[in-house]
């Protein structure tokens, strides 16, 4: 069997079968990578959401503490004035 050149229009059928098999394998690899990336993005998004919720709760708790301390100081100052 002769090696085809760039200018030949007819390619041997063996090369087409090999190319088809290679194309199937490449397609499957791409699909697997896309699935993995999708799962990874979902995990990262979920982790970011949980972190944001935790930050919000922490800030809310800190704000409540600051607010409570303010009113305690205010009450004590009012008692001192009286």
N, C-alpha and C positions, 0 to 999 in steps of 0.2 A: 504494500500500500504506500502510495506516495504522500508526502506531506503537502497539504494544501497551501497555496500561496495567498497573498492578500487579494490578488486580482481574480481568483477563481470564484465563480458564483455558486457552484455545487460543492457542498461540504459533505464529507462522508457521514453516513447515518450513525456510525459508532460515536462520533463526536457529539451529535445531537442528543443521543441517549445519555452520555456522560454529562453534558451540559444540563439536561433536564433533571438528572439526579442531583447535581450540584445546586441547581436553583431551588429544588425542594428542600434540601438541607439548609441552605442559606435563609430561605423563607421561614423555616421552623425555628432557626436560631434567632432570627429577628423577632418572631412572635414571642419566644420565651423571654428574650431581653425586654420586650415591651411589657409583658406581664410582670416581670420582676420590678421594673421601674415603676409601674403602676402601684404595686403593693408597697414599694418603698416610699413613694410619694404619699400614699394613704397613711402609712405609719408616721411619717414626718408631720403631716398635717394634723393627725390626731394628737401627737406629742406636743405640737405647738399650741393647739387648742387647750389641752390640759394645763400647760405652763401658763397660758394667758389667764385662764380661770383661777389658777392658784395665785398668780400675781394680783389679780383683782380682789380676791378674798383677803389676801395679806394687806393690801393697801386699805381696804375697807376697815379691817380690824385696827390697823394703825390709826386711821382717821377717827374711829370711834374712841380709841384710847386718848388721842390728843384732845378731842372734843370733851371727853369726860374730865380730863385733867384741867381744862380751861374752866369748866363750870365749877369744879371743886375749888380752884383758886379764887374764882369770882365770889363764890359763897363765903369762903374764908375771909376775903377782903371786906365783904359787906359786914360780916360779924365784927371785924376789927374796927370798922368805922362806927358801928352802932355802939 
